[in-house]
Amino acid sequence: MLSHSGASLQDRLRQLPSVDELLKHPDIHELLSNVPRKIVVESLREVVEEARRQLLSSQEDPLPPVPSISELVQRASALCAQKNAFTLQPLVNATGIVVHTNLGRSLLAEEALQRLQVVCRTYSNLEYDLVNGRRGSRYVHAEAILREITGAEAALVVNNNASAVLLVLNTLAKGQEVIVSRGQLVEIGGSFRIPDVMAASGAILREVGCTNRTHLYDYERAIGEHTRLLMKVHCSNYRLVGFTAEVALEDLVRLARRHNLLVMEDLGSGSLVDIASVGLPQEPTAQHAVRAGVDVVTFSGDKLLGGPQAGIILGRKEIIALCKKNPLTRALRVDKMTLAALEATLRLYRDEPTAWRRIPTLAMIARPLESLKDQALRLAQRIQEAVGAPFMSVQVVESFSQVGGGALPERNVPTFAVAVSSKPWSANQLEKFLRANSPPIIGRIESDRFLMDVRTLQEGDPDIIVQAFARLKTEELR
């Protein structure tokens, strides 16, 4: 181990500038106009302390030079940017997964964004009855449009579908039995399981049938004096194929009526339009559940519906009234931002063609294949021109998108993607480089190629991608 003279080390340490001295630098003055002083001072202290530690632990002889004031200021500025950055930030979704849970799920329609600004920049009648001049209910703001679109007698909005299921079960079946098919005891992201949420609600689970086949007589045999509810759960995030059977909703409703029981359907993702009209498998709609005569139906607002995160409960007036009186409702209630965005989104469903055109989730799902191919070809050409390197292979390939968000499981939707590969750099290096871009670009890797599915690209995203690839000329991938 090398040793240094005490005088030499002390000389170096004394050369380190103080925080007060660094605060006088012109670049720091400019930084203070954009960053809180507390963060600037913390960053300056940290870079000075780091320089001190490096000198004290250095094994070099002679000791390395003390960082200049300009260098310390530069380090502090970079640290300030890191400390002052938002953790939640926009990015480019090039995965092809339309409702990507990890990337924020559904994008809001422009109408919903505009409504958010209108409602949130000033006071509103969130809980004020303008007609009678007294306190009102926040739940009226989305209820009317939900009743209009679905035909339900009443509606209630809570903060997500898990909350909706929990609230309904706790309100209607606490301490009583709920009959569910074994094939419908689903688990979704975040370890949300139907048996667990039922236990949390206080309801008693009664499983019937087999994993792959459940018949009407299975439900009927299980009905007893403690039975309160027959529950159907739509398997929105997986499929049972082969030798399978499940009971139609209409048959379950008729059975419940004969035994004076209630019927609940949890649609999970939920839809208000016929997805089959764009060539995808049939998904049950909220309107169908209402017409079938279920007492209560629950589904998400931020998946196939294309709105903000919310749990929507539709049902008979007396049932919704009971749910509203449940103390849990206050714990699960939504705020003005959710209600504003949801109401604006739902209004688009008054005209189905408008919904398909204006709601981003639906528009991305319905994009024509030829349109996707044209966009992929344009993007590939721009990337090749930006990189300008023969070692970079940029191709348009046929691929598959996914709806995602627990909807249409295992259903691949044909699409086109831009595939990039390079001899100097692996697909993993390209992925890491693009993920570190500002804003980050998230794609997927297949066969050592980095793929960017154009289905989920938004306006301006191609420019961001091209600019990121242009930087490959001057920046080294690690």
C-alpha positions in Angstrom: 0.0 0.0 0.0 1.3 3.4 -0.9 1.5 6.1 1.7 1.4 9.9 1.3 3.0 12.6 3.3 0.5 14.2 5.7 1.4 17.7 4.3 0.7 16.6 0.7 -2.7 15.2 1.6 -3.7 18.1 3.8 -2.7 20.5 1.0 -5.0 18.7 -1.4 -7.9 18.7 1.1 -7.4 22.4 1.7 -7.7 23.0 -2.0 -11.2 21.7 -2.1 -13.6 24.7 -2.4 -16.3 25.3 0.2 -20.0 25.1 -0.6 -20.3 28.8 -0.1 -17.5 29.4 -2.7 -19.3 27.1 -5.2 -22.6 28.9 -4.6 -21.0 32.0 -6.1 -20.3 30.3 -9.4 -22.4 31.8 -12.4 -23.6 28.3 -13.4 -24.9 27.7 -9.9 -26.7 31.1 -9.9 -28.5 30.0 -13.1 -29.3 26.6 -11.5 -30.9 28.3 -8.5 -33.4 29.9 -10.8 -34.8 26.5 -11.7 -34.0 24.2 -8.8 -34.9 24.7 -5.1 -31.9 26.0 -3.1 -32.1 23.1 -0.7 -31.4 20.6 -3.5 -28.6 22.7 -4.9 -26.9 23.0 -1.5 -27.3 19.3 -0.8 -25.8 18.4 -4.2 -22.8 20.7 -3.8 -22.1 19.2 -0.3 -22.3 15.7 -1.7 -19.9 16.3 -4.6 -17.4 18.1 -2.3 -17.7 15.2 0.2 -17.2 12.6 -2.6 -14.1 14.4 -3.8 -12.8 14.4 -0.2 -13.4 10.7 0.2 -11.6 10.0 -3.1 -8.5 11.9 -1.9 -8.5 10.2 1.5 -8.9 6.7 0.0 -6.5 7.2 -3.0 -3.6 4.8 -3.4 -1.9 6.9 -6.0 1.4 8.5 -5.4 1.5 11.4 -6.1 -2.1 12.1 -5.2 -4.5 12.9 -8.0 -5.3 16.6 -8.6 -8.2 18.2 -6.8 -11.2 18.6 -9.1 -11.6 22.1 -10.5 -14.5 24.3 -9.4 -16.0 24.0 -12.9 -15.8 20.2 -12.7 -17.4 20.2 -9.2 -20.1 22.5 -10.5 -20.8 20.2 -13.4 -21.1 17.2 -11.1 -23.4 19.1 -8.8 -25.6 20.2 -11.7 -26.0 16.6 -12.9 -26.8 15.5 -9.4 -29.4 18.3 -9.1 -31.0 17.2 -12.3 -31.2 13.7 -10.9 -32.6 14.8 -7.6 -35.1 17.2 -9.2 -36.4 14.8 -11.8 -40.0 13.4 -11.6 -40.1 9.7 -10.9 -43.3 9.2 -12.9 -42.4 10.3 -16.5 -43.7 9.8 -20.0 -42.1 7.2 -22.3 -42.4 5.6 -25.7 -44.4 2.4 -25.7 -43.0 0.4 -28.7 -44.0 -3.0 -27.1 -47.2 -3.4 -29.1 -49.1 -4.1 -25.9 -52.0 -1.6 -26.0 -53.2 -1.7 -22.4 -49.8 -2.2 -20.8 -50.2 -2.4 -17.0 -46.5 -1.5 -16.3 -46.6 1.4 -18.7 -49.8 3.1 -17.4 -52.5 1.1 -19.0 -55.0 3.1 -21.2 -54.3 6.5 -22.7 -56.9 9.1 -22.1 -58.9 10.6 -25.0 -58.2 14.2 -25.8 -61.7 15.1 -24.5 -60.9 13.5 -21.1 -57.6 15.5 -20.9 -59.4 18.7 -21.7 -62.1 18.0 -19.1 -59.4 17.4 -16.5 -57.9 20.8 -17.1 -61.3 22.5 -17.0 -62.4 20.8 -13.7 -59.1 20.8 -11.9 -57.9 24.4 -12.5 -60.8 25.8 -10.5 -63.4 24.9 -7.9 -66.2 22.6 -9.0 -69.6 21.2 -7.7 -68.0 17.9 -6.8 -70.2 17.4 -3.8 -72.6 20.4 -4.1 -76.1 20.3 -5.3 -76.5 23.4 -7.5 -80.3 23.0 -7.8 -81.1 22.9 -4.1 -78.0 24.8 -2.8 -76.8 22.2 -0.4 -74.4 19.4 0.0 -74.6 16.8 -2.8 -73.0 13.5 -3.8 -69.9 13.1 -6.0 -71.4 9.9 -7.4 -74.0 11.6 -9.5 -71.5 13.0 -12.0 -70.8 9.6 -13.7 -74.0 7.8 -12.8 -76.3 9.3 -15.3 -74.1 8.6 -18.3 -73.4 5.1 -17.1 -77.2 4.4 -16.9 -77.7 5.9 -20.3 -75.1 3.8 -22.0 -75.6 0.5 -20.3 -79.3 0.5 -19.4 -78.6 -0.2 -15.7 -80.9 1.2 -13.1 -78.0 2.7 -11.0 -74.3 3.0 -10.9 -71.4 3.6 -8.5 -67.8 4.4 -9.2 -64.9 3.4 -6.9 -61.2 3.5 -7.3 -60.6 0.2 -9.1 -62.3 -3.1 -10.0 -60.8 -4.9 -7.0 -62.4 -2.3 -4.8 -65.7 -2.8 -6.7 -65.7 -6.5 -6.1 -64.7 -6.1 -2.4 -67.4 -3.5 -1.8 -70.2 -5.5 -3.4 -69.3 -8.8 -1.7 -69.0 -7.0 1.7 -72.3 -5.2 1.2 -74.4 -8.2 -0.1 -72.8 -11.3 1.3 -70.8 -10.7 4.5 -71.1 -13.8 6.6 -73.0 -15.6 3.9 -72.1 -18.0 1.1 -71.2 -17.0 -2.5 -71.1 -19.8 -5.1 -68.4 -19.6 -7.7 -67.1 -22.0 -10.3 -63.6 -23.4 -9.6 -62.7 -22.5 -13.2 -63.3 -18.8 -12.4 -61.2 -18.4 -9.2 -58.9 -16.1 -11.0 -55.7 -14.3 -10.0 -54.7 -11.0 -11.7 -51.7 -8.8 -11.4 -50.5 -7.8 -7.9 -51.6 -11.1 -6.5 -55.3 -10.1 -6.5 -57.2 -13.4 -6.1 -60.9 -13.9 -6.0 -60.7 -16.2 -3.0 -58.6 -13.7 -1.1 -60.8 -10.7 -1.8 -63.8 -12.7 -0.9 -62.2 -13.6 2.4 -61.4 -9.9 3.0 -65.0 -9.0 2.3 -66.3 -11.4 4.9 -68.2 -13.5 2.4 -67.8 -17.3 2.5 -66.6 -18.9 -0.7 -68.4 -22.0 -2.0 -66.5 -23.6 -4.9 -68.5 -25.8 -7.4 -67.7 -27.8 -10.5 -64.3 -28.7 -11.8 -61.5 -26.5 -13.1 -62.4 -27.1 -16.7 -66.2 -27.9 -16.5 -69.0 -26.5 -14.4 -72.6 -27.2 -15.0 -75.9 -25.6 -13.9 -76.6 -28.5 -11.6 -73.3 -27.9 -9.8 -74.6 -24.5 -8.7 -78.1 -25.9 -7.8 -76.7 -28.7 -5.7 -74.6 -26.2 -3.7 -77.4 -23.9 -2.8 -78.2 -24.0 0.9 -79.8 -22.0 3.6 -76.7 -19.7 3.9 -76.4 -19.0 0.2 -76.8 -15.4 -0.7 -75.1 -14.9 -4.1 -74.2 -16.7 -7.3 -71.1 -15.1 -8.8 -69.8 -15.4 -12.3 -66.2 -14.2 -13.0 -65.2 -13.5 -16.6 -61.7 -15.1 -17.2 -60.4 -12.0 -18.9 -56.7 -12.8 -18.4 -56.6 -16.5 -19.3 -58.5 -19.1 -21.4 -59.5 -22.6 -20.7 -59.5 -24.6 -24.0 -60.4 -28.1 -24.9 -62.9 -30.2 -22.9 -64.6 -27.2 -21.1 -68.0 -26.1 -20.1 -69.4 -23.1 -18.2 -72.9 -21.9 -17.4 -74.4 -19.1 -19.5 -75.2 -16.0 -17.6 -78.9 -16.1 -18.5 -79.2 -19.7 -17.0 -77.5 -18.6 -13.8 -80.0 -15.7 -13.5 -83.0 -18.0 -14.0 -81.6 -20.4 -11.3 -81.1 -17.5 -8.9 -84.6 -16.2 -9.4 -86.1 -19.6 -8.6 -84.2 -19.6 -5.2 -84.6 -15.9 -4.4 -80.8 -15.3 -4.7 -78.7 -12.5 -6.2 -76.4 -12.8 -9.2 -73.2 -10.9 -9.6 -70.9 -10.8 -12.6 -67.3 -9.6 -12.4 -66.3 -8.7 -16.0 -62.7 -7.7 -15.0 -61.5 -5.7 -18.0 -65.0 -4.9 -19.2 -66.1 -3.5 -22.5 -68.9 -1.2 -23.7 -68.5 -2.0 -27.5 -68.5 -5.2 -29.5 -64.8 -6.1 -29.9 -65.7 -8.8 -32.4 -66.6 -6.0 -34.9 -62.8 -5.5 -35.5 -62.0 -9.2 -35.9 -61.2 -10.0 -32.3 -62.8 -12.7 -30.1 -66.1 -11.9 -28.6 -65.9 -10.3 -25.1 -68.9 -9.9 -22.9 -70.1 -6.3 -22.5 -71.6 -4.5 -19.6 -74.8 -4.0 -21.6 -75.1 -7.8 -22.1 -74.8 -8.4 -18.4 -77.5 -5.8 -17.6 -79.9 -7.2 -20.3 -79.3 -10.7 -18.9 -80.8 -9.6 -15.6 -77.8 -9.7 -13.3 -78.3 -7.9 -10.0 -74.9 -6.3 -10.0 -71.9 -6.2 -12.4 -68.4 -4.8 -11.9 -65.6 -3.9 -14.3 -62.6 -1.7 -14.8 -62.6 1.8 -16.2 -59.0 1.9 -17.4 -58.7 -1.3 -19.6 -60.8 -1.9 -22.6 -63.1 0.9 -21.7 -60.1 3.3 -22.2 -60.7 5.7 -19.3 -59.0 6.5 -16.0 -58.4 3.9 -13.3 -61.8 3.2 -11.7 -64.0 0.4 -10.6 -67.5 0.6 -12.0 -70.5 -1.0 -10.3 -73.8 -1.3 -12.2 -77.0 -2.8 -10.8 -80.4 -2.5 -9.3 -81.2 0.7 -7.5 -81.6 -0.9 -4.1 -78.3 -2.7 -4.4 -76.3 0.4 -5.4 -78.0 2.3 -2.6 -76.8 -0.3 -0.1 -73.3 -0.1 -1.5 -73.3 3.7 -1.2 -74.2 3.4 2.5 -71.4 0.9 3.2 -68.6 2.6 5.3 -66.1 1.0 2.9 -67.3 3.3 0.1 -65.6 6.3 1.6 -62.3 4.5 1.8 -62.6 3.4 -1.8 -64.1 6.6 -3.3 -62.8 8.4 -6.4 -61.6 12.0 -6.7 -62.7 14.8 -9.0 -60.0 13.9 -11.5 -61.2 10.4 -12.0 -64.8 11.5 -12.3 -64.0 14.2 -14.7 -61.9 12.0 -17.0 -64.4 9.1 -16.7 -67.5 11.1 -17.6 -65.7 12.7 -20.6 -64.7 9.2 -21.8 -68.1 7.7 -21.3 -69.8 10.5 -23.3 -67.8 9.3 -26.3 -69.7 6.0 -26.1 -72.9 7.7 -27.0 -71.9 7.2 -30.6 -70.0 3.9 -31.2 -68.0 5.0 -34.3 -66.9 8.1 -32.4 -65.7 5.9 -29.5 -63.7 3.7 -31.9 -62.1 6.8 -33.4 -61.5 9.1 -30.4 -60.6 6.7 -27.5 -56.9 5.8 -27.9 -57.3 2.2 -26.7 -60.0 1.4 -29.2 -58.3 3.3 -32.0 -55.1 1.4 -31.5 -56.9 -2.0 -31.4 -58.8 -1.2 -34.6 -55.9 0.2 -36.7 -55.8 -1.3 -40.2 -52.9 -3.6 -41.0 -52.0 -1.6 -44.1 -51.7 1.6 -42.1 -49.4 -0.1 -39.6 -47.2 -1.4 -42.5 -46.9 2.0 -44.0 -45.9 3.6 -40.7 -43.3 0.8 -40.1 -41.7 1.3 -43.5 -41.4 5.1 -43.0 -39.9 4.6 -39.5 -37.4 2.0 -40.7 -36.2 4.3 -43.5 -35.8 7.2 -41.2 -33.8 5.1 -38.7 -31.5 3.8 -41.4 -30.9 7.3 -42.7 -30.2 8.6 -39.2 -27.7 5.9 -38.3 -26.1 5.9 -41.8 -24.1 2.8 -40.9 -23.9 -0.4 -42.9 -23.4 -2.5 -39.8 -26.9 -1.6 -38.6 -29.7 -3.7 -40.0 -33.1 -2.1 -40.0 -36.0 -4.2 -41.3 -39.8 -4.2 -41.3 -41.2 -7.5 -40.0 -44.6 -9.0 -39.5 -45.3 -9.5 -35.8 -48.1 -9.7 -33.2 -49.5 -7.1 -30.8 -51.5 -7.8 -27.7 -54.4 -6.0 -26.2 -53.0 -6.6 -22.7 -54.4 -5.3 -19.4 -55.9 -8.7 -18.6 -58.1 -8.5 -21.7 -58.2 -11.0 -24.6 -55.6 -13.4 -23.2 -53.4 -15.3 -25.6 -54.9 -13.5 -28.5 -52.2 -12.2 -30.8 -53.2 -9.3 -33.1 -51.3 -9.1 -36.5 -49.0 -6.0 -36.7 -45.8 -4.7 -38.2 -42.7 -3.8 -36.3 -39.3 -2.3 -37.0 -36.5 -4.8 -36.2 -33.0 -3.5 -35.5 -29.9 -5.6 -35.2 -26.2 -4.8 -35.3 -22.9 -6.6 -35.3 -21.1 -4.3 -32.8 -23.9 -4.3 -30.3 -26.3 -6.9 -29.1 -30.0 -6.5 -28.8 -29.7 -6.3 -25.0 -27.2 -3.3 -25.4 -29.6 -1.6 -27.8 -32.5 -2.1 -25.4 -30.5 -0.7 -22.5 -29.4 2.3 -24.6 -32.9 3.1 -25.7 -34.4 2.6 -22.2 -31.9 5.2 -20.9 -33.0 7.7 -23.5 -35.0 10.8 -22.5 -37.8 9.9 -22.8 -37.2 6.2 -22.5 -38.1 4.0 -25.4 -39.5 0.6 -24.4 -39.6 -2.2 -27.0 -39.0 -5.9 -27.0 -36.3 -8.4 -27.9 -36.8 -11.3 -30.3 -34.0 -13.4 -31.9 -31.3 -10.9 -30.9 -33.2 -8.1 -32.6 -34.7 -5.1 -30.9 -38.3 -4.8 -32.1 -40.5 -1.7 -32.1 -44.2 -2.4 -32.7 -45.7 0.7 -34.4 -49.3 -0.1 -33.2 -48.7 1.6 -29.8 -46.6 4.5 -31.1 -48.2 8.0 -30.5 -47.8 11.2 -32.3 -44.2 12.4 -32.0 -42.8 9.0 -31.0 -41.2 8.3 -34.3 -39.2 11.5 -34.1 -38.0 10.6 -30.6 -36.9 7.1 -31.8 -35.1 8.5 -34.8 -33.2 11.1 -32.7 -32.2 8.3 -30.2 -30.8 6.2 -33.0 -29.0 9.2 -34.5 -27.0 9.5 -31.2 -25.5 6.0 -31.8 -23.0 7.7 -34.1 -21.4 9.6 -31.2 -22.2 7.6 -28.0 -20.7 4.3 -27.1 -23.1 1.6 -26.0 -22.1 -0.2 -22.8 
